[in-house]
Amino acid sequence: MQSDASKLVKKHQQLTHSDNVKVTSHVQRQKDDWYLNTILIENCEIPFKYKRKKQYKSLKGARVNITYYPASETVAGMEFEIMKVVRIKVA
């Protein structure tokens, strides 16, 4: 039986799945009705971003399974590479 993550990756070629990665930083901030979450993963300099309707416990120091795809974000006229999170679960 295939897991949900492997089904997603198989269906959408641009997705990447990583298992058991350690979160080094987790920031949540509120914007309108959403909480914008940014996490940093050990040995990776690119931020991973996702939104939630409710505030969540801090993932700092936790190990997570994460499914994401590369994207870019423009801030003050400068383009930054980010990873958009599709699915995240505590390992």
Wavefront OBJ file of the C-alpha trace (Angstrom):
o trace
v 0.000 0.000 0.000
v 1.431 3.360 -1.032
v 1.492 6.256 1.430
v -0.313 9.518 0.704
v 3.008 11.279 0.125
v 4.236 8.775 -2.455
v 0.888 8.997 -4.290
v 1.223 12.795 -4.439
v 4.827 12.659 -5.679
v 3.918 10.097 -8.316
v 0.991 12.211 -9.560
v 2.832 15.577 -9.503
v 6.402 15.333 -10.803
v 7.560 18.716 -9.364
v 6.883 17.596 -5.766
v 9.653 16.385 -3.474
v 9.192 14.369 -0.280
v 11.659 14.256 2.608
v 11.347 11.967 5.627
v 12.552 12.530 9.170
v 14.173 15.976 8.686
v 14.903 18.167 11.720
v 13.304 21.609 12.048
v 15.815 24.216 13.287
v 13.470 27.230 13.291
v 9.686 27.715 13.210
v 7.978 31.131 13.015
v 4.219 31.756 12.912
v 2.632 35.110 12.179
v -0.965 36.088 11.623
v -2.178 37.707 8.394
v -5.920 38.244 8.104
v -7.599 34.907 8.959
v -4.487 32.799 8.280
v -1.330 31.897 10.190
v 1.708 32.027 7.907
v 4.317 29.480 8.958
v 7.979 29.515 7.993
v 10.317 26.702 8.958
v 13.998 26.090 8.368
v 15.311 22.562 7.975
v 18.707 21.322 9.169
v 21.409 21.581 6.428
v 19.141 23.663 4.149
v 19.262 27.459 3.789
v 15.963 27.837 1.904
v 12.817 28.588 3.977
v 9.774 26.319 3.754
v 6.427 28.161 3.893
v 2.820 27.124 4.427
v -0.477 28.501 5.782
v -2.862 27.209 8.437
v -6.225 28.448 9.706
v -5.235 27.914 13.367
v -2.064 28.518 15.317
v -0.017 25.348 15.840
v 2.518 24.227 18.425
v 6.127 25.077 17.673
v 7.926 22.500 15.528
v 11.397 23.710 16.517
v 13.593 20.690 17.221
v 10.979 18.233 15.918
v 11.514 15.708 13.148
v 8.992 16.000 10.313
v 8.009 14.341 7.051
v 7.466 17.064 4.467
v 6.205 17.240 0.875
v 7.020 20.453 -1.015
v 7.844 22.091 -4.336
v 10.212 24.951 -5.273
v 8.794 28.437 -5.793
v 9.971 32.035 -5.673
v 8.778 35.085 -3.789
v 9.442 38.752 -4.567
v 10.155 41.030 -1.597
v 11.036 44.694 -2.149
v 11.834 44.013 -5.797
v 14.213 41.143 -5.013
v 13.381 37.538 -5.837
v 13.946 34.849 -3.192
v 13.757 31.087 -3.582
v 11.350 29.351 -1.187
v 9.782 25.934 -0.817
v 5.966 25.763 -0.716
v 4.831 23.024 1.661
v 1.970 20.826 0.469
v 1.996 18.377 3.373
v 3.800 18.302 6.719
v 3.553 15.723 9.515
v 5.504 15.183 12.698
v 7.598 12.031 12.213
l 1 2 3 4 5 6 7 8 9 10 11 12 13 14 15 16 17 18 19 20 21 22 23 24 25 26 27 28 29 30 31 32 33 34 35 36 37 38 39 40 41 42 43 44 45 46 47 48 49 50 51 52 53 54 55 56 57 58 59 60 61 62 63 64 65 66 67 68 69 70 71 72 73 74 75 76 77 78 79 80 81 82 83 84 85 86 87 88 89 90 91
